[in-house]
């Protein structure tokens, strides 16, 4: 199997998921160059995160709880939240709740895509195995991004500072928790792990689709869109 085939199979799930989420933006499509920027930022943080995680493993050990919730989910989701809050939150293009989802998913999928490429090169996986990985860890990162972006969007457009702080906390804690649960299952269940992972992923997909719909429905541009459709 050629290197090109391996790379394409490793990259395809992340790109497909990003296109899907991008096209779900009903009312005010985001500038493509900015979405790509966040995707590339996700790629850029892979190696720094790997270094931090390696140092933490050496210092804290590899207890399933510590690794899953602190070293893996804690570092990865914490880094994503930091970037979303400090780069996106006050950006002029962040002008509707769904934008939080678009950029958080782009960031998460940039990270997941390079991670998938490195995994493929290191483990010499088949094309079908790589595409199958898109159904689990890659889509998992996308769904954690949906959760983070949804609550960042709620924080951005809420009216009270108390609610704003609460939604920002949720934007970090909830994806970290579900990411940790996902990793904990893989760390501790050696047989029939699909019986645990598949229901978890279905639950996250169901919740993610609800959040996507709700974020779109809160767009301030939906009334403008309706007026334009009525006038055509």
Secondary structure, DSSP 8 states (H G I E B T S, - for coil): --HHHHHHHHHHHHHHHHHHHHHT--SS---HHHHHHHHHHHHHHHHHHHHHHHHHHHHH---HHIIIIIIIHHHHHHHHHHHIIIIITT-TT--SHHHHHHHHHHHHHHHHHHHHHHHHHHHT--HHHHHHHIIIIIHHHHHHHHHHHHHHHHHHT-S-HHHHHHHHHHHHHHHHHHHHHHHHHHHH--SSTHHHHHHHHHHHHHHHHHHHHHHHHT-TTHHHHHHHHHH-
